Amino acid sequence: MDERLRQALIAAWHAFPEEDRRAPATEGELRAFEAEFGPIPPVFREYLAVCGGLIGGGGEWIDGLSELSDSHRQFQADTRFWTMRGVFVIGWDGGGNPFGIELSSGRVLVEDHDFGGIHVMAPSFPALLSRGLGLEAEPDTGRV
């Protein structure tokens, strides 16, 4: 994550009312999650350590560490329903669709149960954050 994005995340985090903020994840909390669910992609790990989970692009809320455990359990329990593989789930959109970081490419994908298919939300997690923070426009990258 570049310094401009890091500073924008910190500013956005401080702009939220204190009672609505998630605390940045500690190294111990991150390790405990990884012991149960496996490695967190480095860019997402850094995000959790900076702001604990806060904002996405297009209105999606990205899980904080406490929600992340529930999301991974839910996604793993429903593997017969979801076809997305090789993705580290980072949240669910307003329609109940899982989205996450594709481990092989770094793209952010969402699986849409209403319209079908797996779609690219952003070419990368930093691009998703940048869009959510209004730092840069991002082209529609379409369907996988």
Biotite code that builds the C-alpha atoms (Angstrom):
import biotite.structure as struc

atoms = struc.array([
    struc.Atom([0.000, 0.000, 0.000], chain_id="A", res_id=1, res_name="MET", atom_name="CA", element="C"),
    struc.Atom([1.498, 3.334, -0.943], chain_id="A", res_id=2, res_name="ASP", atom_name="CA", element="C"),
    struc.Atom([1.858, 6.184, 1.542], chain_id="A", res_id=3, res_name="GLU", atom_name="CA", element="C"),
    struc.Atom([-0.884, 8.327, -0.055], chain_id="A", res_id=4, res_name="ARG", atom_name="CA", element="C"),
    struc.Atom([-3.425, 5.519, 0.343], chain_id="A", res_id=5, res_name="LEU", atom_name="CA", element="C"),
    struc.Atom([-2.225, 4.758, 3.875], chain_id="A", res_id=6, res_name="ARG", atom_name="CA", element="C"),
    struc.Atom([-2.684, 8.394, 4.917], chain_id="A", res_id=7, res_name="GLN", atom_name="CA", element="C"),
    struc.Atom([-6.136, 8.576, 3.267], chain_id="A", res_id=8, res_name="ALA", atom_name="CA", element="C"),
    struc.Atom([-7.202, 5.445, 5.180], chain_id="A", res_id=9, res_name="LEU", atom_name="CA", element="C"),
    struc.Atom([-5.985, 6.894, 8.458], chain_id="A", res_id=10, res_name="ILE", atom_name="CA", element="C"),
    struc.Atom([-7.818, 10.174, 7.771], chain_id="A", res_id=11, res_name="ALA", atom_name="CA", element="C"),
    struc.Atom([-11.034, 8.325, 6.854], chain_id="A", res_id=12, res_name="ALA", atom_name="CA", element="C"),
    struc.Atom([-10.741, 6.196, 9.981], chain_id="A", res_id=13, res_name="TRP", atom_name="CA", element="C"),
    struc.Atom([-10.365, 9.295, 12.179], chain_id="A", res_id=14, res_name="HIS", atom_name="CA", element="C"),
    struc.Atom([-13.349, 10.941, 10.457], chain_id="A", res_id=15, res_name="ALA", atom_name="CA", element="C"),
    struc.Atom([-15.690, 8.202, 11.705], chain_id="A", res_id=16, res_name="PHE", atom_name="CA", element="C"),
    struc.Atom([-17.286, 8.666, 15.132], chain_id="A", res_id=17, res_name="PRO", atom_name="CA", element="C"),
    struc.Atom([-15.174, 6.893, 17.724], chain_id="A", res_id=18, res_name="GLU", atom_name="CA", element="C"),
    struc.Atom([-17.973, 4.462, 18.596], chain_id="A", res_id=19, res_name="GLU", atom_name="CA", element="C"),
    struc.Atom([-18.173, 3.347, 14.927], chain_id="A", res_id=20, res_name="ASP", atom_name="CA", element="C"),
    struc.Atom([-14.442, 2.717, 14.409], chain_id="A", res_id=21, res_name="ARG", atom_name="CA", element="C"),
    struc.Atom([-12.835, -0.694, 14.522], chain_id="A", res_id=22, res_name="ARG", atom_name="CA", element="C"),
    struc.Atom([-9.529, -0.707, 16.325], chain_id="A", res_id=23, res_name="ALA", atom_name="CA", element="C"),
    struc.Atom([-6.468, -1.539, 14.215], chain_id="A", res_id=24, res_name="PRO", atom_name="CA", element="C"),
    struc.Atom([-5.656, -5.227, 14.515], chain_id="A", res_id=25, res_name="ALA", atom_name="CA", element="C"),
    struc.Atom([-2.702, -6.175, 16.677], chain_id="A", res_id=26, res_name="THR", atom_name="CA", element="C"),
    struc.Atom([-0.017, -8.583, 15.523], chain_id="A", res_id=27, res_name="GLU", atom_name="CA", element="C"),
    struc.Atom([-1.308, -11.124, 18.059], chain_id="A", res_id=28, res_name="GLY", atom_name="CA", element="C"),
    struc.Atom([-4.859, -10.875, 16.710], chain_id="A", res_id=29, res_name="GLU", atom_name="CA", element="C"),
    struc.Atom([-3.633, -11.267, 13.137], chain_id="A", res_id=30, res_name="LEU", atom_name="CA", element="C"),
    struc.Atom([-1.571, -14.327, 14.062], chain_id="A", res_id=31, res_name="ARG", atom_name="CA", element="C"),
    struc.Atom([-4.533, -15.886, 15.901], chain_id="A", res_id=32, res_name="ALA", atom_name="CA", element="C"),
    struc.Atom([-6.722, -15.473, 12.809], chain_id="A", res_id=33, res_name="PHE", atom_name="CA", element="C"),
    struc.Atom([-3.996, -16.936, 10.585], chain_id="A", res_id=34, res_name="GLU", atom_name="CA", element="C"),
    struc.Atom([-3.565, -19.919, 12.916], chain_id="A", res_id=35, res_name="ALA", atom_name="CA", element="C"),
    struc.Atom([-7.204, -20.832, 12.285], chain_id="A", res_id=36, res_name="GLU", atom_name="CA", element="C"),
    struc.Atom([-7.779, -19.741, 8.669], chain_id="A", res_id=37, res_name="PHE", atom_name="CA", element="C"),
    struc.Atom([-4.356, -19.476, 7.025], chain_id="A", res_id=38, res_name="GLY", atom_name="CA", element="C"),
    struc.Atom([-2.282, -16.536, 5.815], chain_id="A", res_id=39, res_name="PRO", atom_name="CA", element="C"),
    struc.Atom([-3.888, -13.165, 5.237], chain_id="A", res_id=40, res_name="ILE", atom_name="CA", element="C"),
    struc.Atom([-2.771, -11.575, 1.930], chain_id="A", res_id=41, res_name="PRO", atom_name="CA", element="C"),
    struc.Atom([-0.081, -9.003, 2.838], chain_id="A", res_id=42, res_name="PRO", atom_name="CA", element="C"),
    struc.Atom([-1.947, -5.974, 1.465], chain_id="A", res_id=43, res_name="VAL", atom_name="CA", element="C"),
    struc.Atom([-5.083, -6.911, 3.419], chain_id="A", res_id=44, res_name="PHE", atom_name="CA", element="C"),
    struc.Atom([-3.047, -7.677, 6.539], chain_id="A", res_id=45, res_name="ARG", atom_name="CA", element="C"),
    struc.Atom([-1.552, -4.189, 6.350], chain_id="A", res_id=46, res_name="GLU", atom_name="CA", element="C"),
    struc.Atom([-5.029, -2.696, 5.908], chain_id="A", res_id=47, res_name="TYR", atom_name="CA", element="C"),
    struc.Atom([-6.274, -4.436, 9.071], chain_id="A", res_id=48, res_name="LEU", atom_name="CA", element="C"),
    struc.Atom([-3.233, -3.215, 10.992], chain_id="A", res_id=49, res_name="ALA", atom_name="CA", element="C"),
    struc.Atom([-3.749, 0.379, 9.782], chain_id="A", res_id=50, res_name="VAL", atom_name="CA", element="C"),
    struc.Atom([-7.478, 0.832, 10.350], chain_id="A", res_id=51, res_name="CYS", atom_name="CA", element="C"),
    struc.Atom([-8.996, -2.453, 11.489], chain_id="A", res_id=52, res_name="GLY", atom_name="CA", element="C"),
    struc.Atom([-11.440, -2.555, 8.591], chain_id="A", res_id=53, res_name="GLY", atom_name="CA", element="C"),
    struc.Atom([-13.371, 0.429, 7.364], chain_id="A", res_id=54, res_name="LEU", atom_name="CA", element="C"),
    struc.Atom([-14.371, 1.232, 3.829], chain_id="A", res_id=55, res_name="ILE", atom_name="CA", element="C"),
    struc.Atom([-14.627, -0.260, 0.376], chain_id="A", res_id=56, res_name="GLY", atom_name="CA", element="C"),
    struc.Atom([-15.531, 0.831, -3.096], chain_id="A", res_id=57, res_name="GLY", atom_name="CA", element="C"),
    struc.Atom([-19.069, 1.214, -4.358], chain_id="A", res_id=58, res_name="GLY", atom_name="CA", element="C"),
    struc.Atom([-20.597, 1.047, -0.886], chain_id="A", res_id=59, res_name="GLY", atom_name="CA", element="C"),
    struc.Atom([-19.178, -2.300, 0.209], chain_id="A", res_id=60, res_name="GLU", atom_name="CA", element="C"),
    struc.Atom([-17.999, -2.552, 3.775], chain_id="A", res_id=61, res_name="TRP", atom_name="CA", element="C"),
    struc.Atom([-14.864, -4.559, 4.192], chain_id="A", res_id=62, res_name="ILE", atom_name="CA", element="C"),
    struc.Atom([-14.699, -6.899, 7.164], chain_id="A", res_id=63, res_name="ASP", atom_name="CA", element="C"),
    struc.Atom([-12.714, -6.058, 10.237], chain_id="A", res_id=64, res_name="GLY", atom_name="CA", element="C"),
    struc.Atom([-10.915, -8.892, 11.965], chain_id="A", res_id=65, res_name="LEU", atom_name="CA", element="C"),
    struc.Atom([-13.907, -9.847, 14.132], chain_id="A", res_id=66, res_name="SER", atom_name="CA", element="C"),
    struc.Atom([-16.250, -10.084, 11.118], chain_id="A", res_id=67, res_name="GLU", atom_name="CA", element="C"),
    struc.Atom([-13.590, -11.771, 9.012], chain_id="A", res_id=68, res_name="LEU", atom_name="CA", element="C"),
    struc.Atom([-13.674, -14.948, 11.107], chain_id="A", res_id=69, res_name="SER", atom_name="CA", element="C"),
    struc.Atom([-17.461, -15.180, 10.677], chain_id="A", res_id=70, res_name="ASP", atom_name="CA", element="C"),
    struc.Atom([-17.183, -14.542, 6.926], chain_id="A", res_id=71, res_name="SER", atom_name="CA", element="C"),
    struc.Atom([-14.597, -17.283, 6.487], chain_id="A", res_id=72, res_name="HIS", atom_name="CA", element="C"),
    struc.Atom([-16.675, -19.748, 8.484], chain_id="A", res_id=73, res_name="ARG", atom_name="CA", element="C"),
    struc.Atom([-19.792, -18.870, 6.477], chain_id="A", res_id=74, res_name="GLN", atom_name="CA", element="C"),
    struc.Atom([-18.006, -19.099, 3.126], chain_id="A", res_id=75, res_name="PHE", atom_name="CA", element="C"),
    struc.Atom([-16.406, -22.445, 4.044], chain_id="A", res_id=76, res_name="GLN", atom_name="CA", element="C"),
    struc.Atom([-19.757, -23.826, 5.235], chain_id="A", res_id=77, res_name="ALA", atom_name="CA", element="C"),
    struc.Atom([-21.420, -22.836, 1.950], chain_id="A", res_id=78, res_name="ASP", atom_name="CA", element="C"),
    struc.Atom([-18.792, -24.133, -0.524], chain_id="A", res_id=79, res_name="THR", atom_name="CA", element="C"),
    struc.Atom([-21.447, -26.251, -2.232], chain_id="A", res_id=80, res_name="ARG", atom_name="CA", element="C"),
    struc.Atom([-23.190, -22.998, -3.194], chain_id="A", res_id=81, res_name="PHE", atom_name="CA", element="C"),
    struc.Atom([-20.224, -20.768, -4.139], chain_id="A", res_id=82, res_name="TRP", atom_name="CA", element="C"),
    struc.Atom([-17.945, -21.577, -7.078], chain_id="A", res_id=83, res_name="THR", atom_name="CA", element="C"),
    struc.Atom([-15.249, -19.003, -6.306], chain_id="A", res_id=84, res_name="MET", atom_name="CA", element="C"),
    struc.Atom([-11.986, -20.753, -5.410], chain_id="A", res_id=85, res_name="ARG", atom_name="CA", element="C"),
    struc.Atom([-8.540, -19.426, -4.550], chain_id="A", res_id=86, res_name="GLY", atom_name="CA", element="C"),
    struc.Atom([-10.060, -16.285, -3.055], chain_id="A", res_id=87, res_name="VAL", atom_name="CA", element="C"),
    struc.Atom([-9.465, -14.841, 0.405], chain_id="A", res_id=88, res_name="PHE", atom_name="CA", element="C"),
    struc.Atom([-12.933, -13.586, 1.364], chain_id="A", res_id=89, res_name="VAL", atom_name="CA", element="C"),
    struc.Atom([-12.913, -10.054, 2.813], chain_id="A", res_id=90, res_name="ILE", atom_name="CA", element="C"),
    struc.Atom([-16.630, -9.316, 3.046], chain_id="A", res_id=91, res_name="GLY", atom_name="CA", element="C"),
    struc.Atom([-20.156, -9.662, 1.705], chain_id="A", res_id=92, res_name="TRP", atom_name="CA", element="C"),
    struc.Atom([-21.908, -7.047, -0.394], chain_id="A", res_id=93, res_name="ASP", atom_name="CA", element="C"),
    struc.Atom([-25.393, -5.692, 0.290], chain_id="A", res_id=94, res_name="GLY", atom_name="CA", element="C"),
    struc.Atom([-26.896, -8.499, -1.786], chain_id="A", res_id=95, res_name="GLY", atom_name="CA", element="C"),
    struc.Atom([-25.289, -11.263, 0.289], chain_id="A", res_id=96, res_name="GLY", atom_name="CA", element="C"),
    struc.Atom([-22.559, -12.003, -2.243], chain_id="A", res_id=97, res_name="ASN", atom_name="CA", element="C"),
    struc.Atom([-19.046, -12.857, -1.025], chain_id="A", res_id=98, res_name="PRO", atom_name="CA", element="C"),
    struc.Atom([-16.138, -10.815, -2.309], chain_id="A", res_id=99, res_name="PHE", atom_name="CA", element="C"),
    struc.Atom([-12.449, -11.263, -1.805], chain_id="A", res_id=100, res_name="GLY", atom_name="CA", element="C"),
    struc.Atom([-8.881, -11.088, -3.024], chain_id="A", res_id=101, res_name="ILE", atom_name="CA", element="C"),
    struc.Atom([-7.955, -13.627, -5.690], chain_id="A", res_id=102, res_name="GLU", atom_name="CA", element="C"),
    struc.Atom([-4.722, -15.131, -4.393], chain_id="A", res_id=103, res_name="LEU", atom_name="CA", element="C"),
    struc.Atom([-3.167, -15.775, -7.812], chain_id="A", res_id=104, res_name="SER", atom_name="CA", element="C"),
    struc.Atom([-3.711, -12.279, -9.263], chain_id="A", res_id=105, res_name="SER", atom_name="CA", element="C"),
    struc.Atom([-4.577, -9.881, -6.422], chain_id="A", res_id=106, res_name="GLY", atom_name="CA", element="C"),
    struc.Atom([-7.827, -8.891, -8.149], chain_id="A", res_id=107, res_name="ARG", atom_name="CA", element="C"),
    struc.Atom([-10.921, -8.342, -6.014], chain_id="A", res_id=108, res_name="VAL", atom_name="CA", element="C"),
    struc.Atom([-13.706, -10.672, -7.151], chain_id="A", res_id=109, res_name="LEU", atom_name="CA", element="C"),
    struc.Atom([-17.369, -10.995, -6.215], chain_id="A", res_id=110, res_name="VAL", atom_name="CA", element="C"),
    struc.Atom([-19.630, -13.960, -6.887], chain_id="A", res_id=111, res_name="GLU", atom_name="CA", element="C"),
    struc.Atom([-23.140, -12.803, -7.724], chain_id="A", res_id=112, res_name="ASP", atom_name="CA", element="C"),
    struc.Atom([-25.888, -15.246, -6.790], chain_id="A", res_id=113, res_name="HIS", atom_name="CA", element="C"),
    struc.Atom([-28.641, -13.110, -8.394], chain_id="A", res_id=114, res_name="ASP", atom_name="CA", element="C"),
    struc.Atom([-27.151, -12.554, -11.852], chain_id="A", res_id=115, res_name="PHE", atom_name="CA", element="C"),
    struc.Atom([-24.676, -15.422, -11.817], chain_id="A", res_id=116, res_name="GLY", atom_name="CA", element="C"),
    struc.Atom([-20.991, -15.541, -12.363], chain_id="A", res_id=117, res_name="GLY", atom_name="CA", element="C"),
    struc.Atom([-17.861, -14.204, -10.808], chain_id="A", res_id=118, res_name="ILE", atom_name="CA", element="C"),
    struc.Atom([-17.066, -10.580, -11.559], chain_id="A", res_id=119, res_name="HIS", atom_name="CA", element="C"),
    struc.Atom([-14.048, -8.344, -11.043], chain_id="A", res_id=120, res_name="VAL", atom_name="CA", element="C"),
    struc.Atom([-14.795, -5.576, -8.535], chain_id="A", res_id=121, res_name="MET", atom_name="CA", element="C"),
    struc.Atom([-11.323, -4.036, -8.790], chain_id="A", res_id=122, res_name="ALA", atom_name="CA", element="C"),
    struc.Atom([-7.969, -4.912, -10.339], chain_id="A", res_id=123, res_name="PRO", atom_name="CA", element="C"),
    struc.Atom([-6.424, -4.910, -6.843], chain_id="A", res_id=124, res_name="SER", atom_name="CA", element="C"),
    struc.Atom([-7.281, -4.324, -3.209], chain_id="A", res_id=125, res_name="PHE", atom_name="CA", element="C"),
    struc.Atom([-5.499, -0.924, -3.173], chain_id="A", res_id=126, res_name="PRO", atom_name="CA", element="C"),
    struc.Atom([-7.557, 0.054, -6.249], chain_id="A", res_id=127, res_name="ALA", atom_name="CA", element="C"),
    struc.Atom([-10.767, -0.907, -4.412], chain_id="A", res_id=128, res_name="LEU", atom_name="CA", element="C"),
    struc.Atom([-9.726, 1.220, -1.435], chain_id="A", res_id=129, res_name="LEU", atom_name="CA", element="C"),
    struc.Atom([-8.691, 4.126, -3.652], chain_id="A", res_id=130, res_name="SER", atom_name="CA", element="C"),
    struc.Atom([-12.074, 4.060, -5.392], chain_id="A", res_id=131, res_name="ARG", atom_name="CA", element="C"),
    struc.Atom([-13.901, 3.914, -2.050], chain_id="A", res_id=132, res_name="GLY", atom_name="CA", element="C"),
    struc.Atom([-11.914, 6.868, -0.755], chain_id="A", res_id=133, res_name="LEU", atom_name="CA", element="C"),
    struc.Atom([-12.428, 8.853, -3.969], chain_id="A", res_id=134, res_name="GLY", atom_name="CA", element="C"),
    struc.Atom([-8.712, 8.923, -4.781], chain_id="A", res_id=135, res_name="LEU", atom_name="CA", element="C"),
    struc.Atom([-8.976, 7.692, -8.361], chain_id="A", res_id=136, res_name="GLU", atom_name="CA", element="C"),
    struc.Atom([-11.485, 6.547, -10.902], chain_id="A", res_id=137, res_name="ALA", atom_name="CA", element="C"),
    struc.Atom([-11.377, 2.922, -11.918], chain_id="A", res_id=138, res_name="GLU", atom_name="CA", element="C"),
    struc.Atom([-12.559, 1.374, -15.181], chain_id="A", res_id=139, res_name="PRO", atom_name="CA", element="C"),
    struc.Atom([-15.104, -1.410, -15.168], chain_id="A", res_id=140, res_name="ASP", atom_name="CA", element="C"),
    struc.Atom([-13.055, -4.579, -15.538], chain_id="A", res_id=141, res_name="THR", atom_name="CA", element="C"),
    struc.Atom([-16.006, -6.861, -16.252], chain_id="A", res_id=142, res_name="GLY", atom_name="CA", element="C"),
    struc.Atom([-16.675, -10.532, -15.786], chain_id="A", res_id=143, res_name="ARG", atom_name="CA", element="C"),
    struc.Atom([-14.171, -13.262, -15.020], chain_id="A", res_id=144, res_name="VAL", atom_name="CA", element="C"),
])
